[in-house]
Amino acid sequence: MASNQSVRIRRAVARYAAGHEQLRAATDSYVALITQLLDDAGINYLAVTGRTKTVESFAEKAARRSRTGRLAHPKPMTDITDQIGVRVVTYVQADVEAVAQLLDAQLEIRDDRDMGRETAAEGRFGYASRHLLVAVDDERAREAGIPEGRPASVQIRTVLQHAWAEFEHDIRYKGSVPEEHAFDFDRRFTLAAGLLELADQQFSAIGDRHRQELSSPAEAADDDPRISATDLAAFLAGQFADAGWSRTDHYAWISGLLLELGISSLSELREVLRGVDVPTIEARMGYRYPPGAVRRLDDSLLSVYGERYVGLHGNVHRVDLLTTRLARLTS
């Protein structure tokens, strides 16, 4: 029996190694797809990265056994679901939830585990990360170059949670902790996790307070006719008070689109948005996630300018996407 299992494991590892190059390409496609979804939704994030499980790691996991001696993954090619890994790092906890809602709205969610909530339910501080197992439908798989039925494991965490997890993993699993010091290391890691959870809460509070109390916009540079990214962020924080922050470079990007429309001041933008029917836009777009401020402005401009907005030079890379959105807005 053990011999048959060893043969099956070797065959699975050989199959995995043979398809590893294709798997790496699929990982890149998943990273590109998730990045595109985040950018389109205007959700703020620090980084989106990917990794393909190494052949060595796959072999180790395929041979892993439970306490009863049975193989933990009897069908390694399908049972090992983290062959493709994507990590999304955000700034605050609210954005972790926003990313999870976005992926739930756009992709197939096969599993969803909130590791931080599970740890808290046990009355402990420790590892905190949102783990999703996602897949794409056949049409999107063909468009993105992802093998049909191939899932990806997505970790979503704040930058502080990421720092704790990376350091803890490096010490516990790559380092060597003497048994006599294990309790002290556990205590210190627990203490650090509690402090970082508190810091995450304070960062969230700072962000909320900052959005509420942004000061009057500063004067833009004389040699740049665009509305500055800082001024635009301040304006949109008041215009869409319930929207989350978008990435800094996205404010600058949409400011360029405003300039293409002939809008170079906040007073002009305010006038354009005055007649926008926000509830109707929200109803027709049917947001199933909290869109960021830039996405809210993007849809408002699309509703006002229609085909003209779609045809702007700065939108040349997303004509199909905007056309689909415009059809929903005008249906």
C-alpha positions in Angstrom: 0.0 0.0 0.0 2.7 2.4 1.0 4.6 1.5 -2.2 1.5 2.3 -4.3 1.2 5.6 -2.6 4.8 6.5 -3.2 4.4 5.7 -6.9 1.3 8.0 -7.1 3.1 10.8 -5.3 6.1 10.5 -7.7 3.8 10.6 -10.7 1.9 13.6 -9.3 5.2 15.4 -8.7 6.4 14.6 -12.3 3.1 16.0 -13.7 3.4 19.1 -11.6 7.0 19.7 -12.7 6.1 19.2 -16.4 3.4 21.9 -16.1 5.2 24.3 -13.9 6.1 26.8 -16.6 2.4 27.0 -17.6 1.5 27.4 -14.0 3.9 30.3 -13.6 2.3 32.0 -16.6 -1.2 31.4 -15.0 0.1 33.0 -11.8 1.2 36.1 -13.7 -2.3 36.2 -15.3 -4.0 36.0 -12.0 -1.9 38.9 -10.6 -2.7 41.0 -13.6 -6.4 40.2 -13.4 -6.7 41.0 -9.7 -4.7 44.2 -10.1 -7.0 45.3 -12.9 -10.1 44.5 -10.8 -8.7 46.6 -7.9 -7.7 49.5 -10.2 -11.1 49.5 -11.9 -12.9 49.5 -8.5 -10.7 52.4 -7.2 -9.7 50.4 -4.1 -6.5 51.5 -2.3 -3.8 48.9 -2.0 0.0 48.8 -1.4 0.9 45.8 -3.6 -0.3 42.8 -5.5 2.2 39.9 -5.9 2.2 36.3 -6.9 4.1 33.2 -6.4 4.0 29.7 -8.0 4.5 26.8 -5.6 7.9 25.3 -6.2 8.2 21.7 -7.3 10.1 20.9 -4.0 7.3 22.5 -1.9 4.7 20.6 -3.9 6.5 17.3 -3.4 6.8 17.9 0.4 3.1 18.7 0.7 2.1 15.8 -1.5 4.0 13.4 0.8 2.6 15.0 4.0 0.6 12.7 6.3 -2.0 13.2 9.0 -1.5 11.9 12.5 -3.3 8.7 11.6 -0.6 8.0 8.9 -2.9 8.7 5.9 -1.9 11.0 3.1 -3.1 14.6 3.9 -3.6 15.2 0.1 -4.4 11.8 -1.6 -5.1 13.6 -4.9 -2.2 16.1 -4.9 -3.0 17.8 -8.3 -6.4 18.9 -7.1 -6.2 18.6 -3.3 -3.2 21.0 -3.1 -5.0 24.3 -3.8 -2.3 26.8 -3.2 -0.3 26.0 -6.3 -1.0 29.5 -7.5 -0.7 32.1 -4.8 -1.6 35.8 -4.9 -1.1 38.3 -2.1 -2.9 41.6 -1.8 -1.4 44.0 0.8 -3.6 47.0 1.8 -3.0 49.8 4.2 -6.0 49.5 6.6 -8.4 46.7 7.6 -11.4 48.3 5.9 -9.6 47.8 2.6 -9.1 44.1 3.3 -12.8 43.7 3.6 -13.3 45.9 0.4 -11.0 43.7 -1.6 -12.7 40.5 -0.3 -16.1 41.9 -1.4 -14.8 42.9 -4.8 -13.3 39.4 -5.5 -16.6 37.8 -4.3 -18.5 40.0 -6.8 -16.2 39.4 -9.7 -14.8 35.8 -9.3 -16.0 32.5 -8.1 -15.2 32.0 -4.4 -14.6 28.4 -3.5 -13.4 29.0 0.1 -13.2 32.0 2.4 -11.3 31.9 5.8 -10.8 34.9 8.0 -7.7 33.7 10.0 -7.7 36.8 12.2 -11.3 36.2 13.2 -10.6 32.5 13.9 -7.6 33.4 16.0 -9.7 36.0 17.9 -12.5 33.5 18.5 -10.0 31.4 20.3 -9.2 34.3 22.6 -5.7 34.8 21.1 -3.7 37.3 19.2 -1.6 36.0 16.3 -1.7 35.4 12.6 -4.3 37.6 10.8 -5.0 37.3 7.1 -8.1 36.8 4.9 -7.6 33.6 2.7 -9.8 33.2 -0.4 -9.7 30.4 -2.9 -10.9 31.9 -6.2 -11.5 30.7 -9.7 -12.6 32.3 -12.9 -15.3 31.3 -15.4 -14.3 29.7 -18.7 -14.7 32.9 -20.7 -12.6 35.0 -18.4 -10.1 32.1 -18.2 -9.6 32.3 -21.9 -9.3 36.0 -21.9 -6.8 36.1 -19.1 -4.8 33.1 -20.3 -5.6 31.0 -17.2 -6.1 27.2 -17.6 -9.8 26.4 -17.1 -10.7 25.3 -13.6 -7.3 26.3 -12.2 -7.9 28.1 -8.8 -5.7 30.6 -7.0 -5.1 31.0 -3.3 -5.5 34.8 -2.5 -4.2 36.2 0.8 -5.4 39.7 1.8 -3.8 41.5 4.7 -2.8 44.9 5.9 0.8 46.0 5.7 1.2 45.5 9.5 -0.3 42.0 9.4 2.0 41.2 6.5 5.1 42.4 8.4 4.1 40.2 11.4 3.4 37.1 9.3 6.6 37.4 7.3 8.8 37.9 10.4 7.0 35.2 12.3 7.4 32.7 9.4 11.0 33.6 9.0 11.8 32.9 12.7 9.6 29.9 13.3 9.9 28.0 10.0 13.2 29.1 8.6 15.1 29.7 11.8 15.8 27.5 14.7 14.1 28.3 18.0 15.6 26.3 20.9 12.9 24.3 22.8 13.7 26.0 26.1 13.0 29.4 24.5 9.8 28.5 22.6 7.5 29.7 25.3 9.2 33.1 25.5 9.1 33.4 21.7 5.4 32.6 21.7 4.7 35.2 24.3 6.6 37.9 22.4 5.0 37.1 19.1 1.6 37.3 20.8 2.4 40.6 22.4 3.6 42.0 19.0 0.4 40.7 17.3 -1.7 42.5 19.9 0.2 45.8 19.5 -0.1 45.6 15.7 -3.8 45.0 15.9 -4.1 48.1 18.0 -1.9 50.0 15.5 -4.2 48.8 12.6 -7.2 50.2 14.4 -5.5 53.5 15.0 -4.5 53.8 11.3 -8.1 53.1 10.3 -9.2 55.8 12.8 -6.6 58.3 11.5 -7.7 57.7 7.9 -11.4 58.2 8.8 -10.6 61.4 10.7 -8.4 62.7 8.0 -11.1 62.2 5.3 -13.6 64.1 7.5 -11.3 67.0 8.3 -9.3 67.6 5.2 -8.2 71.2 5.0 -8.8 73.6 2.1 -7.0 72.5 -1.0 -3.7 74.1 -1.7 -2.8 76.0 -4.8 -1.8 73.8 -7.8 1.6 74.3 -9.4 1.6 77.1 -12.0 3.2 74.9 -14.7 0.6 72.1 -14.3 -2.9 72.9 -15.5 -4.4 69.7 -14.0 -6.1 69.7 -10.6 -3.5 68.4 -8.2 -3.9 64.8 -6.9 -4.0 66.2 -3.3 -6.7 68.8 -4.1 -8.7 66.2 -6.0 -8.5 63.7 -3.1 -9.7 66.4 -0.7 -12.6 67.4 -2.9 -13.7 63.8 -3.5 -13.6 63.0 0.2 -16.3 65.6 0.6 -18.2 64.8 -2.6 -18.3 61.0 -1.9 -18.1 60.9 1.9 -18.8 57.2 2.1 -16.2 56.2 -0.5 -12.8 54.8 0.5 -9.4 56.2 -0.5 -8.1 55.4 -3.9 -4.4 54.9 -4.8 -2.5 58.2 -5.1 -1.5 57.7 -8.7 -5.1 57.1 -9.6 -6.1 60.6 -8.5 -3.3 62.0 -10.8 -4.5 59.8 -13.6 -8.2 60.8 -13.5 -7.0 64.4 -13.1 -5.5 64.0 -16.6 -8.9 62.8 -17.9 -10.6 65.9 -16.4 -8.1 68.1 -18.3 -9.0 66.3 -21.5 -12.6 67.3 -20.8 -11.5 70.9 -20.3 -11.9 70.8 -16.5 -8.9 72.3 -14.8 -10.4 73.6 -11.5 -12.4 72.3 -8.6 -15.1 74.9 -9.2 -15.6 73.6 -12.8 -15.7 70.0 -11.5 -18.2 70.9 -8.9 -20.4 72.4 -11.5 -20.2 69.3 -13.7 -21.2 67.1 -10.8 -24.0 69.3 -9.5 -26.6 67.6 -11.7 -25.3 64.0 -11.4 -28.0 61.6 -10.2 -25.8 59.6 -7.7 -28.6 57.3 -6.4 -29.5 56.3 -10.0 -25.8 55.6 -10.8 -25.5 53.5 -7.7 -28.6 51.5 -8.5 -27.7 50.8 -12.1 -24.1 49.9 -11.3 -25.2 47.7 -8.5 -21.9 47.9 -6.6 -21.4 44.7 -4.6 -18.3 46.2 -3.0 -17.4 49.6 -1.6 -16.0 51.5 -4.7 -13.2 54.0 -4.1 -13.5 57.7 -4.6 -11.9 57.6 -8.1 -14.2 54.9 -9.3 -17.2 57.0 -8.1 -15.9 60.0 -10.0 -15.2 57.8 -13.0 -18.8 56.6 -13.2 -20.2 60.1 -12.6 -18.1 61.5 -15.5 -19.2 58.5 -17.7 -22.8 59.3 -16.9 -22.4 63.0 -17.9 -20.2 62.7 -21.0 -21.1 59.2 -22.3 -19.3 58.3 -25.5 -17.1 61.4 -25.4 -15.7 60.1 -22.1 -15.2 56.6 -23.5 -13.2 58.1 -26.4 -10.7 60.1 -24.3 -7.1 59.4 -25.1 -6.5 58.5 -21.4 -9.2 55.8 -21.7 -7.8 54.0 -24.8 -6.8 51.0 -22.8 -10.2 50.4 -21.3 -12.7 51.2 -24.1 -14.5 47.8 -23.9 -14.8 48.1 -20.1 -16.3 51.6 -20.2 -18.6 50.7 -23.1 -20.0 47.9 -20.9 -20.4 50.2 -18.0 -22.1 52.9 -20.1 -24.6 50.4 -21.3 -25.5 49.7 -17.7 -25.8 53.4 -16.9 -28.0 54.1 -19.9 -30.2 51.0 -19.8 
